[in-house]
Amino acid sequence: MARTTITIKWEPPDHTPLKLNTDGACQGNPGVGGIGGVFRDKSGNWVLGYMKGLPHTTNNLAELTAIMQGLRLEHNLKPLEINTDSTEVIKMINEGHLPYSSIISYCRCLMRELGCPVVKHNYREQNKVADLLAKEGGKQQLSEGMDILAVPPMFVRQVFEADRVRIAFNRNILLRNTYKGAQIRQSNGSNAINSFVSSVDIM
């Protein structure tokens, strides 16, 4: 299988005023975890962030919870594009997954209410701010409430600024599996999932 090197950096939203990056973290799978997310505008400026601890979770549940909490906040921050570094979770939102059917259904419902925002894949290097927020949420174990962040906390400022000025990273990828994004749409009067290929192949 062929390998290639690509240059990646945080990208502003394509067709919407805001982008939401989300991430989930888990120690043990299952185990203690956390979630994080950040809303940014087209210039990369911080709009709002959030993080929360999860006393017992799995990798996929944490990723889904991070998206769900962002969708709940999005009622006041729409329209937007959503990015996650979990291709598996995008597939779950797209195709369903029985063990997580309840939270997937809730995410889909929120997406329909919010005008069907697109959920796209991005690489870990483009998702560092959300990753740091999720890990810090897990450390603090903010399980009784979510911490809403009006400004970037100190522990993410260096990474956030690198994203804002669009510092690029090289990444070697294996051309094998094509990832998909997910979007809820209306079709013939009923709700449906719209799948679409979302650019390059990934490892």
TORNU-425296 format. One record per residue: residue in one letter; chain; x, y, z of N, C-alpha, C in turn; residue number from 1. Coordinates in steps of 0.02 Angstrom, whole numbers, plus 50000, padded with zeros to 5 digits. Last residue first. Layout:
N
[pt "A" "A" [X Y Z] [X Y Z] [X Y Z] NUM]
...
//
This chain:
203
[pt "M" "A" [49746 50325 50358] [49772 50262 50386] [49717 50226 50423] 203]
[pt "I" "A" [49642 50386 50223] [49678 50391 50286] [49703 50323 50307] 202]
[pt "D" "A" [49616 50484 50073] [49614 50422 50111] [49656 50429 50173] 201]
[pt "V" "A" [49540 50651 50060] [49593 50601 50051] [49581 50538 50092] 200]
[pt "S" "A" [49367 50689 50053] [49433 50701 50024] [49480 50642 50030] 199]
[pt "S" "A" [49245 50625 50102] [49270 50688 50127] [49345 50698 50113] 198]
[pt "V" "A" [49095 50564 50035] [49166 50555 50042] [49198 50623 50055] 197]
[pt "F" "A" [48943 50562 50128] [48984 50591 50075] [49057 50577 50088] 196]
[pt "S" "A" [48774 50527 50167] [48844 50510 50170] [48881 50544 50114] 195]
[pt "N" "A" [48639 50578 50259] [48672 50589 50195] [48747 50576 50203] 194]
[pt "I" "A" [48503 50501 50333] [48574 50518 50340] [48604 50524 50270] 193]
[pt "A" "A" [48338 50572 50352] [48386 50524 50326] [48456 50548 50338] 192]
[pt "N" "A" [48166 50594 50385] [48235 50608 50404] [48281 50554 50378] 191]
[pt "S" "A" [48047 50632 50254] [48071 50594 50311] [48143 50611 50325] 190]
[pt "G" "A" [48013 50702 50140] [47972 50711 50200] [47994 50673 50260] 189]
[pt "N" "A" [48115 50667 50052] [48047 50645 50040] [48003 50649 50102] 188]
[pt "S" "A" [48232 50701 50171] [48223 50667 50107] [48152 50641 50101] 187]
[pt "Q" "A" [48342 50806 50256] [48273 50788 50246] [48266 50757 50177] 186]
[pt "R" "A" [48494 50752 50338] [48457 50790 50288] [48385 50767 50287] 185]
[pt "I" "A" [48645 50754 50428] [48574 50738 50428] [48539 50781 50376] 184]
[pt "Q" "A" [48801 50694 50381] [48757 50752 50383] [48685 50727 50383] 183]
[pt "A" "A" [48970 50647 50394] [48900 50632 50406] [48860 50696 50409] 182]
[pt "G" "A" [49108 50585 50296] [49077 50632 50342] [49004 50612 50351] 181]
[pt "K" "A" [49221 50448 50284] [49160 50483 50265] [49142 50534 50318] 180]
[pt "Y" "A" [49377 50390 50216] [49331 50408 50270] [49273 50447 50243] 179]
[pt "T" "A" [49447 50252 50140] [49417 50317 50128] [49368 50333 50184] 178]
[pt "N" "A" [49598 50169 50173] [49527 50175 50186] [49502 50245 50173] 177]
[pt "R" "A" [49731 50194 50105] [49696 50131 50112] [49621 50140 50117] 176]
[pt "L" "A" [49878 50259 50106] [49819 50264 50063] [49783 50198 50064] 175]
[pt "L" "A" [49943 50321 50251] [49938 50261 50211] [49874 50264 50171] 174]
[pt "I" "A" [50038 50471 50278] [49976 50433 50280] [49981 50373 50234] 173]
[pt "N" "A" [50129 50583 50374] [50133 50526 50328] [50069 50485 50334] 172]
[pt "R" "A" [50121 50756 50386] [50095 50693 50411] [50100 50640 50357] 171]
[pt "N" "A" [50181 50913 50440] [50184 50859 50392] [50159 50795 50424] 170]
[pt "F" "A" [50090 51062 50481] [50125 51001 50503] [50127 50952 50445] 169]
[pt "A" "A" [50084 51242 50493] [50071 51179 50459] [50115 51123 50488] 168]
[pt "I" "A" [49995 51372 50574] [50058 51335 50569] [50043 51265 50542] 167]
[pt "R" "A" [49894 51473 50580] [49895 51422 50528] [49963 51390 50519] 166]
[pt "V" "A" [49870 51556 50682] [49914 51583 50630] [49928 51530 50575] 165]
[pt "R" "A" [49787 51471 50756] [49760 51535 50732] [49803 51565 50676] 164]
[pt "D" "A" [49869 51364 50792] [49813 51354 50746] [49791 51420 50715] 163]
[pt "A" "A" [49954 51433 50880] [49982 51400 50821] [49928 51386 50769] 162]
[pt "E" "A" [49860 51469 50977] [49891 51522 50937] [49923 51493 50874] 161]
[pt "F" "A" [49831 51342 51030] [49778 51383 50999] [49808 51436 50954] 160]
[pt "V" "A" [49954 51307 51084] [49926 51268 51029] [49872 51307 50992] 159]
[pt "Q" "A" [49963 51406 51184] [50016 51398 51134] [49990 51361 51073] 158]
[pt "R" "A" [49844 51389 51261] [49857 51450 51224] [49910 51443 51170] 157]
[pt "V" "A" [49807 51286 51344] [49797 51276 51272] [49821 51335 51230] 156]
[pt "F" "A" [49833 51325 51474] [49864 51263 51451] [49851 51248 51376] 155]
[pt "M" "A" [49757 51442 51498] [49830 51446 51488] [49858 51383 51456] 154]
[pt "P" "A" [49603 51444 51401] [49642 51434 51463] [49716 51430 51448] 153]
[pt "P" "A" [49529 51567 51300] [49572 51508 51301] [49608 51501 51368] 152]
[pt "V" "A" [49368 51618 51366] [49434 51634 51338] [49477 51571 51341] 151]
[pt "A" "A" [49255 51555 51413] [49246 51614 51370] [49311 51636 51337] 150]
[pt "L" "A" [49210 51396 51439] [49270 51437 51437] [49261 51494 51387] 149]
[pt "I" "A" [49125 51298 51554] [49118 51339 51494] [49173 51392 51494] 148]
[pt "D" "A" [49126 51141 51616] [49162 51204 51622] [49157 51240 51555] 147]
[pt "M" "A" [48984 51054 51672] [49031 51067 51618] [49061 51136 51628] 146]
[pt "G" "A" [48968 50951 51819] [48950 51007 51776] [49003 51018 51724] 145]
[pt "E" "A" [49012 50840 51884] [48947 50868 51905] [48925 50926 51862] 144]
[pt "S" "A" [49138 50806 51838] [49082 50763 51820] [49014 50793 51838] 143]
[pt "L" "A" [49273 50850 51812] [49218 50897 51819] [49152 50861 51803] 142]
[pt "Q" "A" [49408 50798 51828] [49347 50761 51845] [49289 50808 51861] 141]
[pt "Q" "A" [49529 50846 51793] [49493 50883 51844] [49431 50847 51868] 140]
[pt "K" "A" [49566 50753 51695] [49608 50762 51754] [49569 50796 51811] 139]
[pt "G" "A" [49466 50771 51598] [49473 50707 51632] [49514 50712 51696] 138]
[pt "G" "A" [49493 50902 51559] [49429 50886 51590] [49431 50820 51627] 137]
[pt "E" "A" [49617 50880 51500] [49614 50920 51562] [49548 50908 51598] 136]
[pt "K" "A" [49577 50806 51389] [49623 50776 51438] [49621 50814 51504] 135]
[pt "A" "A" [49496 50900 51323] [49468 50836 51346] [49512 50804 51399] 134]
[pt "L" "A" [49589 51003 51296] [49530 51016 51339] [49501 50951 51366] 133]
[pt "L" "A" [49676 50935 51209] [49701 50960 51274] [49643 50975 51322] 132]
[pt "D" "A" [49586 50912 51102] [49619 50856 51136] [49644 50878 51205] 131]
[pt "A" "A" [49556 51041 51058] [49502 51000 51087] [49531 50941 51126] 130]
[pt "V" "A" [49685 51074 51011] [49654 51114 51064] [49599 51073 51098] 129]
[pt "K" "A" [49713 50980 50909] [49752 50980 50971] [49719 51019 51028] 128]
[pt "N" "A" [49672 50948 50783] [49622 50943 50837] [49655 50949 50906] 127]
[pt "Q" "A" [49762 50934 50687] [49714 50989 50678] [49665 50994 50736] 126]
[pt "E" "A" [49826 50819 50724] [49865 50881 50724] [49820 50943 50716] 125]
[pt "R" "A" [49729 50722 50700] [49745 50740 50769] [49782 50807 50773] 124]
[pt "Y" "A" [49625 50777 50560] [49679 50739 50590] [49694 50765 50661] 123]
[pt "N" "A" [49445 50769 50544] [49509 50803 50538] [49562 50762 50574] 122]
[pt "H" "A" [49288 50735 50467] [49350 50711 50498] [49405 50762 50491] 121]
[pt "K" "A" [49133 50823 50502] [49188 50802 50459] [49247 50776 50500] 120]
[pt "V" "A" [48966 50849 50501] [49019 50822 50544] [49073 50794 50499] 119]
[pt "V" "A" [48864 50990 50466] [48905 50935 50440] [48957 50914 50492] 118]
[pt "P" "A" [48702 51026 50533] [48773 51041 50526] [48812 50979 50504] 117]
[pt "C" "A" [48551 51041 50518] [48593 50988 50488] [48666 51008 50480] 116]
[pt "G" "A" [48480 51133 50591] [48491 51146 50520] [48540 51099 50488] 115]
[pt "L" "A" [48457 51093 50719] [48506 51147 50708] [48522 51158 50635] 114]
[pt "E" "A" [48375 50984 50721] [48349 51047 50749] [48393 51106 50731] 113]
[pt "R" "A" [48464 50889 50670] [48406 50909 50631] [48378 50975 50655] 112]
[pt "M" "A" [48552 50880 50778] [48576 50902 50713] [48518 50925 50668] 111]
[pt "L" "A" [48471 50828 50878] [48499 50895 50886] [48522 50923 50819] 110]
[pt "C" "A" [48450 50700 50821] [48394 50745 50834] [48417 50817 50840] 109]
[pt "R" "A" [48580 50649 50821] [48545 50659 50758] [48486 50707 50766] 108]
[pt "C" "A" [48602 50642 50960] [48644 50685 50918] [48609 50700 50852] 107]
[pt "Y" "A" [48505 50547 50993] [48500 50614 51020] [48541 50663 50979] 106]
[pt "S" "A" [48554 50435 50925] [48488 50462 50907] [48479 50533 50932] 105]
[pt "I" "A" [48674 50420 50996] [48675 50433 50924] [48609 50463 50902] 104]
[pt "I" "A" [48627 50388 51123] [48662 50451 51114] [48667 50470 51040] 103]
[pt "S" "A" [48563 50262 51089] [48528 50316 51123] [48562 50384 51111] 102]
[pt "S" "A" [48658 50176 51030] [48601 50200 50991] [48566 50260 51023] 101]
[pt "Y" "A" [48774 50112 51064] [48770 50184 51076] [48710 50216 51041] 100]
[pt "P" "A" [48758 49979 51026] [48775 49994 51096] [48769 50068 51114] 99]
[pt "L" "A" [48724 49995 50881] [48675 49975 50932] [48696 49992 51004] 98]
[pt "H" "A" [48746 50124 50777] [48786 50075 50814] [48746 50057 50877] 97]
[pt "G" "A" [48738 50214 50619] [48709 50187 50680] [48756 50136 50712] 96]
[pt "E" "A" [48793 50278 50510] [48762 50213 50499] [48727 50184 50560] 95]
[pt "N" "A" [48834 50407 50553] [48810 50396 50485] [48769 50332 50478] 94]
[pt "I" "A" [48879 50392 50680] [48826 50441 50668] [48794 50428 50600] 93]
[pt "M" "A" [48977 50294 50652] [48921 50279 50696] [48863 50327 50685] 92]
[pt "K" "A" [49066 50367 50571] [49031 50309 50543] [48971 50290 50585] 91]
[pt "I" "A" [49112 50457 50666] [49076 50482 50608] [49036 50426 50576] 90]
[pt "V" "A" [49176 50366 50750] [49116 50400 50775] [49077 50431 50717] 89]
[pt "E" "A" [49283 50328 50668] [49235 50278 50691] [49170 50310 50715] 88]
[pt "T" "A" [49359 50440 50651] [49321 50415 50593] [49268 50364 50614] 87]
[pt "S" "A" [49392 50566 50753] [49370 50496 50758] [49328 50476 50697] 86]
[pt "D" "A" [49419 50698 50761] [49471 50656 50733] [49454 50582 50736] 85]
[pt "T" "A" [49292 50812 50703] [49316 50764 50752] [49372 50722 50721] 84]
[pt "N" "A" [49204 50963 50676] [49261 50920 50659] [49278 50875 50718] 83]
[pt "I" "A" [49065 51046 50608] [49092 51009 50664] [49148 50963 50640] 82]
[pt "E" "A" [49011 51210 50565] [49038 51146 50543] [49070 51113 50603] 81]
[pt "L" "A" [48860 51307 50595] [48930 51290 50601] [48946 51224 50569] 80]
[pt "P" "A" [48749 51452 50617] [48766 51384 50594] [48840 51371 50599] 79]
[pt "K" "A" [48752 51452 50800] [48743 51419 50735] [48738 51472 50680] 78]
[pt "L" "A" [48747 51459 50943] [48808 51470 50905] [48802 51436 50836] 77]
[pt "N" "A" [48646 51420 51022] [48661 51492 51023] [48720 51510 50978] 76]
[pt "H" "A" [48648 51286 50999] [48584 51321 50990] [48594 51397 50989] 75]
[pt "E" "A" [48768 51231 51035] [48763 51261 50969] [48698 51298 50958] 74]
[pt "L" "A" [48763 51161 51151] [48783 51231 51155] [48770 51268 51090] 73]
[pt "R" "A" [48726 51039 51094] [48680 51072 51142] [48698 51146 51150] 72]
[pt "L" "A" [48837 51011 51016] [48772 51022 50983] [48723 51057 51030] 71]
[pt "G" "A" [48929 50989 51119] [48938 51045 51073] [48874 51062 51037] 70]
[pt "Q" "A" [48876 50874 51175] [48878 50934 51215] [48889 50996 51171] 69]
[pt "M" "A" [48893 50784 51065] [48827 50799 51092] [48826 50865 51131] 68]
[pt "I" "A" [49033 50779 51052] [48992 50807 50998] [48924 50827 51024] 67]
[pt "A" "A" [49064 50719 51176] [49093 50784 51158] [49053 50818 51103] 66]
[pt "T" "A" [48996 50599 51164] [48974 50647 51214] [49001 50716 51200] 65]
[pt "L" "A" [49073 50536 51065] [49003 50553 51051] [48976 50605 51100] 64]
[pt "E" "A" [49193 50521 51137] [49192 50559 51074] [49120 50581 51057] 63]
[pt "A" "A" [49149 50439 51243] [49177 50506 51257] [49175 50549 51194] 62]
[pt "L" "A" [49112 50325 51173] [49061 50362 51209] [49085 50432 51225] 61]
[pt "N" "A" [49236 50284 51123] [49184 50306 51076] [49129 50346 51112] 60]
[pt "N" "A" [49308 50254 51243] [49334 50301 51193] [49277 50328 51150] 59]
[pt "T" "A" [49193 50256 51384] [49235 50221 51335] [49261 50273 51285] 58]
[pt "T" "A" [49180 50293 51562] [49162 50301 51491] [49204 50254 51449] 57]
[pt "H" "A" [49157 50372 51711] [49161 50305 51681] [49137 50310 51609] 56]
[pt "P" "A" [49166 50508 51739] [49193 50460 51787] [49199 50389 51760] 55]
[pt "L" "A" [49219 50636 51641] [49173 50579 51639] [49200 50524 51685] 54]
[pt "G" "A" [49232 50815 51643] [49256 50748 51660] [49201 50697 51657] 53]
[pt "K" "A" [49235 50938 51515] [49198 50904 51568] [49230 50836 51580] 52]
[pt "M" "A" [49238 51096 51430] [49269 51032 51449] [49231 51004 51509] 51]
[pt "Y" "A" [49233 51219 51298] [49203 51182 51353] [49243 51119 51368] 50]
[pt "G" "A" [49234 51386 51226] [49260 51319 51236] [49224 51284 51293] 49]
[pt "L" "A" [49205 51508 51100] [49184 51475 51162] [49216 51406 51165] 48]
[pt "V" "A" [49290 51579 51012] [49222 51602 51025] [49197 51573 51091] 47]
[pt "W" "A" [49448 51626 50958] [49411 51587 51007] [49343 51619 51018] 46]
[pt "N" "A" [49484 51643 50784] [49475 51672 50850] [49432 51628 50895] 45]
[pt "G" "A" [49497 51604 50653] [49529 51563 50704] [49524 51590 50774] 44]
[pt "S" "A" [49422 51672 50565] [49490 51697 50575] [49529 51656 50626] 43]
[pt "K" "A" [49298 51612 50574] [49336 51603 50512] [49409 51627 50518] 42]
[pt "D" "A" [49295 51557 50748] [49268 51589 50689] [49315 51580 50629] 41]
[pt "R" "A" [49269 51411 50850] [49311 51464 50824] [49279 51494 50761] 40]
[pt "F" "A" [49236 51316 50993] [49206 51351 50937] [49254 51407 50916] 39]
[pt "V" "A" [49295 51165 51058] [49307 51236 51050] [49273 51261 50987] 38]
[pt "G" "A" [49290 51036 51185] [49272 51064 51120] [49285 51138 51119] 37]
[pt "G" "A" [49306 50879 51271] [49322 50949 51260] [49300 50971 51192] 36]
[pt "I" "A" [49294 50758 51404] [49276 50784 51338] [49297 50856 51333] 35]
[pt "G" "A" [49364 50612 51486] [49344 50682 51482] [49326 50701 51412] 34]
[pt "G" "A" [49373 50470 51599] [49385 50507 51538] [49364 50579 51543] 33]
[pt "V" "A" [49406 50310 51668] [49396 50381 51679] [49412 50419 51615] 32]
[pt "G" "A" [49349 50173 51565] [49385 50202 51620] [49366 50275 51629] 31]
[pt "P" "A" [49350 50028 51453] [49320 50086 51487] [49363 50111 51545] 30]
[pt "N" "A" [49477 50123 51436] [49428 50100 51387] [49395 50032 51405] 29]
[pt "G" "A" [49593 50183 51493] [49574 50115 51509] [49525 50084 51461] 28]
[pt "Q" "A" [49546 50342 51489] [49601 50302 51515] [49575 50233 51533] 27]
[pt "C" "A" [49495 50445 51358] [49476 50392 51405] [49539 50354 51425] 26]
[pt "A" "A" [49424 50589 51279] [49483 50554 51305] [49460 50502 51355] 25]
[pt "G" "A" [49364 50672 51132] [49352 50635 51193] [49415 50599 51214] 24]
[pt "D" "A" [49332 50827 51048] [49373 50768 51062] [49351 50737 51127] 23]
[pt "T" "A" [49294 50947 50917] [49278 50909 50977] [49326 50851 50986] 22]
[pt "N" "A" [49276 51106 50848] [49319 51047 50854] [49303 51012 50919] 21]
[pt "L" "A" [49169 51198 50752] [49175 51166 50818] [49220 51106 50811] 20]
[pt "K" "A" [49169 51353 50668] [49188 51283 50668] [49193 51259 50740] 19]
[pt "L" "A" [49059 51476 50593] [49094 51446 50649] [49114 51374 50635] 18]
[pt "P" "A" [48995 51520 50475] [49034 51568 50515] [49078 51536 50568] 17]
[pt "T" "A" [49020 51408 50333] [48982 51430 50392] [49025 51479 50432] 16]
[pt "H" "A" [49095 51346 50238] [49035 51383 50216] [48993 51410 50273] 15]
[pt "D" "A" [49218 51301 50300] [49211 51312 50228] [49154 51360 50211] 14]
[pt "P" "A" [49311 51360 50442] [49252 51328 50413] [49243 51348 50339] 13]
[pt "P" "A" [49493 51348 50431] [49431 51382 50449] [49371 51347 50417] 12]
[pt "E" "A" [49602 51218 50484] [49570 51253 50429] [49507 51287 50453] 11]
[pt "W" "A" [49759 51180 50547] [49690 51195 50563] [49661 51238 50507] 10]
[pt "K" "A" [49851 51083 50426] [49846 51135 50476] [49773 51146 50492] 9]
[pt "I" "A" [49964 50978 50335] [49899 50992 50365] [49905 51048 50416] 8]
[pt "T" "A" [50031 50899 50198] [50040 50956 50243] [49971 50975 50269] 7]
[pt "I" "A" [50073 50726 50176] [50030 50783 50164] [50046 50837 50215] 6]
[pt "T" "A" [50153 50595 50096] [50158 50647 50147] [50112 50705 50128] 5]
[pt "T" "A" [50105 50423 50074] [50118 50489 50048] [50122 50538 50107] 4]
[pt "R" "A" [50115 50251 50027] [50116 50303 50077] [50129 50370 50043] 3]
[pt "A" "A" [50025 50111 49962] [50065 50171 49953] [50060 50218 50013] 2]
[pt "M" "A" [50042 49940 50000] [50000 50000 50000] [50044 50063 50000] 1]
//
